Amino acid sequence: MNNLLVEKLGKYDVPQKTKALGIYPYFRSIESDQDTEVIINGKKVLMFGSNSYLGLTNHPKVKEASIEATRKYGTGMAGSRLLNGTLDIHLALERKLADFMGKDDAIIYSTGFQVNLGVVSCVTGREDYILWDERDHASIIEGHRLSFAEKLKFRHNDMDSLEKQLQKCAADKIKLIIVDGVFSMEGDIANIPDIVRLAKQYNAAVMVDEAHSLGVLGRQGRGSCDHFGLLPEVDLVMGTFSKSLASIGGFIAASDPVINYLRHNSRSYLFSASSTPGATAAASAAFDIMVSEPERIEHLWKLTNYALKGFREMGCEIGHTSTPIIPIYIRDNNKTFALTRDLFDDGIFVNPVVAPAVSGNDTLVRFSPMATHSFEQLDTAMDKMKKALRKIDALKN
């Protein structure tokens, strides 16, 4: 038996070292629904580490829609969309999403990661160009790794850097600019106006990942492109169901020629099992609530602005965020883990973000309110965070 593989991989011992220090923060087993308060190891903790921005994961209408779809269609499709895995509810949701985004058509994938993997790798080829922000989501990076196009990275939200990269591209070749609408760790919004301006100037196409802006920004939660009034100018709009839409899955919305090509060539779509009936129905029900209850988004923004102001006044370093994604920079791996542990012990769940997800100098804890949080819960969390941050000397004030 050849043990070279086991020998090589066995040298990876970072988790073991953090466990030995008592600060390993991952795979915490939740024993309740994904609400503002969750139960872990029999203990109640306030949840500020969820991407459920609208707080719909346990909404009665969303749960009932999933249950009813499972009763009618079963638990899974046992095949791909191309063959035996297309339901009428898949088509109905695709139509709903396309209309909402003002595009000709849309495709549902089984996960948001698969959308970026399958779209980015598919729509460009040899002699084409992919221009990507250095802090784009990992799914975008994995997607362009699979493409035969030339990849040109530009500095984060730096339009001079983007233009310099565009100037390297042949005028008669496809140039696809890809950015997150809201960056998942930093919480800042992409400069869509200048990206669209440069795209027009250099005859490029634009794709925006709205994973963290769907349900948060824009009219009725349409996302960052709509936030700037530029949704019609963006060629491909991607979104996920696993955040504001309280399910699992994702979609791409675009023009008929783009969607037709993807439907017959995107490998992560063609060769993956179809989204389950329950997940599809849940996403559709959550979408309807998002559109019909604007007060959810309004309350989310009241909480967000309150938290942003409070953390800045507290002396936290939170960067350029202006969204419900609030990074609190610690800039040390072990301190970040220790802070996460201390907060959990005090009843607050936050997410640590360390290398290699960010550079070693940019480690942080990610704090995210949901529309279902109360101001009382937010005050409790912020008070406890202030105490924990002071303990590790992470406050400027």
C-alpha positions as CSV (number, residue, x, y, z in Angstrom):
1,M,0.0,0.0,0.0
2,N,1.3,3.4,-1.0
3,N,1.1,5.8,2.0
4,L,2.7,8.9,0.3
5,L,-0.7,10.6,0.1
6,V,-1.6,9.9,3.8
7,E,2.0,11.0,4.8
8,K,1.7,14.2,2.9
9,L,-1.8,15.2,4.1
10,G,-1.0,14.0,7.6
11,K,1.5,16.9,7.9
12,Y,-1.5,19.3,8.0
13,D,-2.0,19.8,11.7
14,V,-3.4,23.4,12.1
15,P,-6.7,22.2,13.5
16,Q,-5.0,19.9,16.0
17,K,-2.8,22.8,17.2
18,T,-5.8,25.2,17.7
19,K,-7.7,22.4,19.5
20,A,-4.8,21.9,21.8
21,L,-5.0,25.6,22.7
22,G,-8.7,25.3,23.4
23,I,-9.6,27.9,20.7
24,Y,-10.8,25.7,17.8
25,P,-14.0,27.5,16.6
26,Y,-15.4,25.4,13.8
27,F,-18.2,22.8,13.3
28,R,-20.2,23.9,16.3
29,S,-23.2,21.7,16.3
30,I,-26.5,23.6,16.4
31,E,-29.5,21.8,18.0
32,S,-32.3,24.2,17.1
33,D,-33.6,26.2,14.2
34,Q,-31.5,29.0,12.7
35,D,-33.1,31.8,14.6
36,T,-31.8,34.9,16.4
37,E,-31.1,32.6,19.3
38,V,-29.8,29.0,18.8
39,I,-29.0,26.1,21.1
40,I,-25.5,24.6,21.1
41,N,-24.6,21.9,23.6
42,G,-27.8,22.6,25.4
43,K,-26.8,26.3,25.8
44,K,-28.7,29.3,24.3
45,V,-26.5,31.8,22.4
46,L,-27.4,34.8,20.4
47,M,-26.7,34.2,16.7
48,F,-24.8,36.9,14.9
49,G,-23.0,34.6,12.6
50,S,-25.8,33.8,10.1
51,N,-26.3,34.8,6.5
52,S,-30.0,34.6,6.9
53,Y,-30.3,38.4,6.5
54,L,-34.1,38.5,6.5
55,G,-34.5,35.8,9.2
56,L,-36.8,33.6,7.1
57,T,-35.3,30.1,7.7
58,N,-37.9,29.2,10.3
59,H,-40.8,31.3,8.8
60,P,-44.0,29.2,8.9
61,K,-44.8,29.9,5.2
62,V,-41.4,28.9,4.1
63,K,-41.4,25.7,6.1
64,E,-44.9,24.7,5.0
65,A,-44.0,25.4,1.3
66,S,-41.0,23.0,1.6
67,I,-43.1,20.3,3.4
68,E,-45.9,20.5,0.8
69,A,-43.5,20.3,-2.1
70,T,-41.9,17.2,-0.5
71,R,-45.3,15.6,-0.1
72,K,-46.1,16.2,-3.7
73,Y,-42.8,15.6,-5.5
74,G,-40.8,13.6,-3.0
75,T,-37.4,14.3,-1.5
76,G,-35.2,14.5,-4.5
77,M,-35.0,14.3,-8.3
78,A,-32.5,11.5,-8.8
79,G,-31.1,13.2,-11.9
80,S,-30.1,16.3,-13.6
81,R,-32.2,19.1,-14.9
82,L,-31.3,18.1,-18.5
83,L,-32.8,14.7,-18.2
84,N,-35.3,13.7,-15.5
85,G,-34.8,16.5,-13.0
86,T,-37.0,19.4,-14.2
87,L,-40.2,20.2,-12.3
88,D,-42.8,22.8,-13.0
89,I,-41.8,24.6,-9.8
90,H,-38.2,24.9,-11.1
91,L,-39.5,26.6,-14.2
92,A,-41.9,28.8,-12.3
93,L,-39.1,30.1,-10.0
94,E,-36.8,30.7,-12.9
95,R,-39.5,32.8,-14.5
96,K,-40.1,34.7,-11.3
97,L,-36.4,35.4,-10.8
98,A,-35.8,36.5,-14.4
99,D,-38.7,38.9,-14.3
100,F,-37.6,40.3,-10.9
101,M,-34.1,41.0,-12.3
102,G,-35.4,42.4,-15.6
103,K,-33.6,39.7,-17.6
104,D,-34.8,37.4,-20.4
105,D,-34.4,34.2,-18.5
106,A,-32.7,32.5,-15.5
107,I,-31.4,29.1,-14.5
108,I,-31.5,27.5,-11.1
109,Y,-28.4,25.5,-9.9
110,S,-28.3,23.2,-6.9
111,T,-25.9,25.5,-4.9
112,G,-24.7,29.1,-5.3
113,F,-21.1,27.8,-5.5
114,Q,-22.1,25.7,-8.5
115,V,-23.5,28.8,-10.3
116,N,-20.2,30.6,-10.2
117,L,-18.2,27.4,-10.9
118,G,-20.4,26.6,-13.9
119,V,-20.9,30.0,-15.4
120,V,-17.5,31.6,-15.1
121,S,-15.7,28.5,-16.4
122,C,-18.2,28.2,-19.3
123,V,-18.8,31.6,-20.9
124,T,-15.2,32.5,-21.8
125,G,-12.7,30.5,-23.8
126,R,-9.2,30.7,-25.3
127,E,-8.1,34.2,-26.2
128,D,-10.8,35.7,-24.0
129,Y,-10.3,37.5,-20.7
130,I,-11.7,37.3,-17.2
131,L,-11.0,40.3,-15.0
132,W,-11.7,39.7,-11.3
133,D,-11.4,41.6,-8.0
134,E,-8.8,40.2,-5.7
135,R,-11.4,39.7,-3.0
136,D,-14.0,37.9,-5.1
137,H,-15.6,34.9,-3.5
138,A,-13.8,31.5,-3.7
139,S,-16.5,30.1,-6.0
140,I,-15.6,32.8,-8.6
141,I,-11.9,32.0,-8.2
142,E,-12.5,28.3,-8.7
143,G,-14.7,29.1,-11.7
144,H,-12.1,31.1,-13.5
145,R,-9.4,28.5,-12.7
146,L,-11.4,26.1,-14.9
147,S,-11.7,28.6,-17.8
148,F,-9.2,28.6,-20.7
149,A,-9.4,32.4,-20.7
150,E,-6.6,34.7,-19.6
151,K,-7.2,35.8,-16.0
152,L,-6.4,39.4,-15.0
153,K,-6.7,40.3,-11.3
154,F,-7.3,43.9,-10.2
155,R,-6.9,45.4,-6.8
156,H,-9.9,45.4,-4.5
157,N,-12.5,47.9,-5.7
158,D,-9.7,49.9,-7.4
159,M,-11.0,51.2,-10.7
160,D,-7.5,52.5,-11.9
161,S,-6.3,48.9,-11.4
162,L,-9.2,47.5,-13.4
163,E,-8.7,50.0,-16.2
164,K,-5.0,49.1,-16.5
165,Q,-6.0,45.4,-16.8
166,L,-8.6,46.2,-19.4
167,Q,-6.0,48.1,-21.5
168,K,-4.0,44.8,-21.7
169,C,-6.9,43.1,-23.5
170,A,-7.3,42.7,-27.2
171,A,-10.2,44.9,-28.4
172,D,-11.9,42.1,-30.4
173,K,-12.0,39.5,-27.7
174,I,-14.5,38.8,-24.9
175,K,-13.7,40.6,-21.7
176,L,-15.8,39.5,-18.7
177,I,-15.5,41.6,-15.5
178,I,-16.7,39.7,-12.4
179,V,-17.2,41.1,-8.9
180,D,-19.2,40.5,-5.7
181,G,-22.0,43.0,-5.3
182,V,-21.3,43.0,-1.6
183,F,-18.0,41.4,-0.6
184,S,-18.6,38.6,1.8
185,M,-15.9,39.3,4.4
186,E,-15.3,43.0,4.1
187,G,-19.0,44.1,3.7
188,D,-18.2,46.9,1.3
189,I,-20.2,47.4,-2.0
190,A,-18.6,47.0,-5.4
191,N,-18.2,50.2,-7.4
192,I,-20.8,49.1,-9.9
193,P,-21.2,52.6,-11.6
194,D,-17.5,52.8,-12.5
195,I,-17.3,49.2,-13.5
196,V,-20.3,49.7,-15.9
197,R,-18.6,52.8,-17.2
198,L,-15.3,51.1,-17.9
199,A,-17.1,48.1,-19.4
200,K,-18.8,50.3,-21.9
201,Q,-15.6,52.1,-22.7
202,Y,-13.7,48.9,-23.3
203,N,-16.5,46.8,-24.8
204,A,-16.6,44.4,-21.8
205,A,-19.3,42.4,-20.2
206,V,-20.2,42.5,-16.5
207,M,-21.2,39.7,-14.1
208,V,-22.2,40.6,-10.5
209,D,-22.5,38.0,-7.7
210,E,-25.5,39.3,-5.6
211,A,-25.2,36.5,-3.0
212,H,-24.9,38.9,0.0
213,S,-26.9,41.8,-1.5
214,L,-30.1,40.0,-2.6
215,G,-32.7,40.8,0.0
216,V,-30.5,43.6,1.4
217,L,-29.9,46.3,-1.2
218,G,-32.0,47.7,-4.0
219,R,-35.8,47.9,-4.6
220,Q,-37.5,45.0,-2.8
221,G,-34.0,43.5,-2.3
222,R,-32.9,43.2,-5.9
223,G,-29.3,43.7,-5.0
224,S,-26.4,46.0,-5.5
225,C,-26.9,46.6,-9.3
226,D,-30.4,47.9,-8.6
227,H,-29.1,49.9,-5.6
228,F,-27.2,52.0,-8.2
229,G,-30.0,51.9,-10.8
230,L,-27.8,49.9,-13.1
231,L,-29.4,46.5,-13.2
232,P,-30.3,46.7,-17.0
233,E,-26.6,47.5,-17.7
234,V,-25.2,44.4,-16.0
235,D,-25.1,41.3,-18.3
236,L,-25.2,38.5,-15.9
237,V,-26.7,38.6,-12.4
238,M,-26.0,35.8,-10.0
239,G,-27.7,35.1,-6.7
240,T,-28.1,32.5,-4.0
241,F,-30.9,31.0,-2.0
242,S,-28.8,30.1,1.0
243,K,-28.9,33.6,2.6
244,S,-31.9,35.9,2.3
245,L,-34.0,33.2,0.6
246,A,-33.6,30.7,3.5
247,S,-32.9,27.6,1.4
248,I,-30.1,26.1,-0.7
249,G,-29.4,26.7,-4.3
250,G,-28.6,29.6,-6.7
251,F,-29.4,31.2,-10.0
252,I,-28.0,33.2,-12.9
253,A,-30.2,35.6,-14.8
254,A,-29.2,37.0,-18.2
255,S,-30.2,37.4,-21.9
256,D,-31.7,34.6,-23.9
257,P,-28.5,33.7,-25.8
258,V,-26.4,33.5,-22.6
259,I,-29.0,31.4,-20.8
260,N,-29.5,29.1,-23.8
261,Y,-25.7,28.5,-24.0
262,L,-25.4,27.9,-20.3
263,R,-28.4,25.5,-20.2
264,H,-26.6,23.2,-22.7
265,N,-22.9,23.7,-21.8
266,S,-22.5,24.6,-18.1
267,R,-21.1,21.4,-16.6
268,S,-21.9,22.1,-12.9
269,Y,-25.6,22.5,-14.1
270,L,-25.6,19.6,-16.6
271,F,-23.9,17.0,-14.4
272,S,-25.3,17.8,-11.0
273,A,-28.6,16.5,-9.5
274,S,-31.4,18.9,-9.7
275,S,-32.4,21.2,-6.8
276,T,-34.7,19.3,-4.4
277,P,-38.5,20.1,-4.5
278,G,-38.4,21.2,-0.8
279,A,-35.5,23.6,-1.4
280,T,-37.0,25.0,-4.5
281,A,-40.4,25.6,-2.9
282,A,-38.8,27.1,0.2
283,A,-36.8,29.6,-1.9
284,S,-39.9,30.6,-3.8
285,A,-41.9,31.2,-0.7
286,A,-39.1,33.2,0.9
287,F,-38.8,35.3,-2.3
288,D,-42.5,36.1,-2.1
289,I,-42.1,37.2,1.6
290,M,-39.1,39.3,0.7
291,V,-41.1,41.1,-2.0
292,S,-44.3,41.5,-0.1
293,E,-42.9,42.5,3.3
294,P,-40.5,45.5,2.7
295,E,-40.6,46.2,6.4
296,R,-38.1,43.3,6.9
297,I,-35.5,45.0,4.9
298,E,-36.2,48.4,6.5
299,H,-35.7,46.9,10.0
300,L,-32.5,45.1,8.9
301,W,-31.1,48.5,7.8
302,K,-32.1,50.2,11.1
303,L,-30.3,47.4,13.0
304,T,-27.3,47.6,10.6
305,N,-26.9,51.4,10.9
306,Y,-27.2,51.2,14.7
307,A,-24.6,48.5,14.8
308,L,-22.2,50.3,12.4
309,K,-22.4,53.5,14.5
310,G,-22.0,51.6,17.8
311,F,-18.9,49.6,16.7
312,R,-17.2,52.7,15.3
313,E,-17.9,54.7,18.5
314,M,-16.6,51.7,20.5
315,G,-13.3,52.0,18.8
316,C,-13.5,48.9,16.6
317,E,-11.7,48.7,13.3
318,I,-14.5,47.8,10.8
319,G,-13.0,48.9,7.5
320,H,-15.2,50.3,4.7
321,T,-18.3,48.2,5.3
322,S,-21.7,49.8,4.9
323,T,-23.9,46.6,5.0
324,P,-25.0,44.0,7.5
325,I,-21.7,42.3,7.1
326,I,-19.6,43.9,9.8
327,P,-15.9,42.8,10.0
328,I,-14.2,43.5,13.2
329,Y,-10.5,43.3,12.4
330,I,-8.2,41.6,15.0
331,R,-5.2,41.0,12.7
332,D,-4.0,37.9,14.6
333,N,-5.2,34.3,14.0
334,N,-5.0,33.1,17.6
335,K,-6.5,36.2,19.0
336,T,-9.4,35.9,16.6
337,F,-10.0,32.3,17.7
338,A,-9.7,33.3,21.3
339,L,-12.2,36.1,20.9
340,T,-14.6,33.8,19.2
341,R,-14.3,31.3,22.1
342,D,-14.7,34.0,24.7
343,L,-17.8,35.5,23.0
344,F,-19.3,32.0,22.7
345,D,-18.7,31.3,26.4
346,D,-20.5,34.6,27.1
347,G,-23.5,33.6,24.8
348,I,-22.6,35.3,21.5
349,F,-22.0,33.4,18.3
350,V,-19.8,35.1,15.7
351,N,-17.7,33.8,12.8
352,P,-13.9,33.9,12.8
353,V,-12.2,34.6,9.5
354,V,-8.6,33.8,9.4
355,A,-5.9,32.9,6.8
356,P,-6.1,31.6,4.2
357,A,-9.6,33.0,3.8
358,V,-8.0,36.4,4.3
359,S,-4.4,37.4,4.6
360,G,-2.7,36.8,8.0
361,N,-2.8,40.6,8.6
362,D,-6.5,40.9,8.0
363,T,-8.0,38.3,10.3
364,L,-11.4,39.3,11.8
365,V,-14.6,38.2,13.4
366,R,-17.7,38.7,11.2
367,F,-20.8,40.1,12.9
368,S,-24.1,40.1,11.0
369,P,-27.5,41.2,12.3
370,M,-30.7,39.7,10.9
371,A,-34.0,41.4,10.3
372,T,-35.5,39.3,13.1
373,H,-33.1,40.6,15.8
374,S,-34.3,43.1,18.3
375,F,-32.4,46.2,19.4
376,E,-32.3,44.6,22.9
377,Q,-30.5,41.6,21.5
378,L,-28.2,43.8,19.5
379,D,-27.3,45.9,22.6
380,T,-26.6,42.7,24.6
381,A,-24.3,41.4,21.9
382,M,-22.4,44.7,21.5
383,D,-21.9,45.1,25.2
384,K,-20.4,41.7,25.5
385,M,-18.3,42.2,22.4
386,K,-16.9,45.5,23.9
387,K,-15.8,43.6,27.1
388,A,-14.2,40.7,25.0
389,L,-12.5,43.1,22.6
390,R,-11.1,45.1,25.5
391,K,-9.7,41.9,27.0
392,I,-7.5,41.3,23.9
393,D,-6.7,45.0,23.5
394,A,-8.5,45.3,20.2
395,L,-10.2,48.7,20.7
396,K,-8.8,52.0,19.7
397,N,-10.7,54.0,22.3
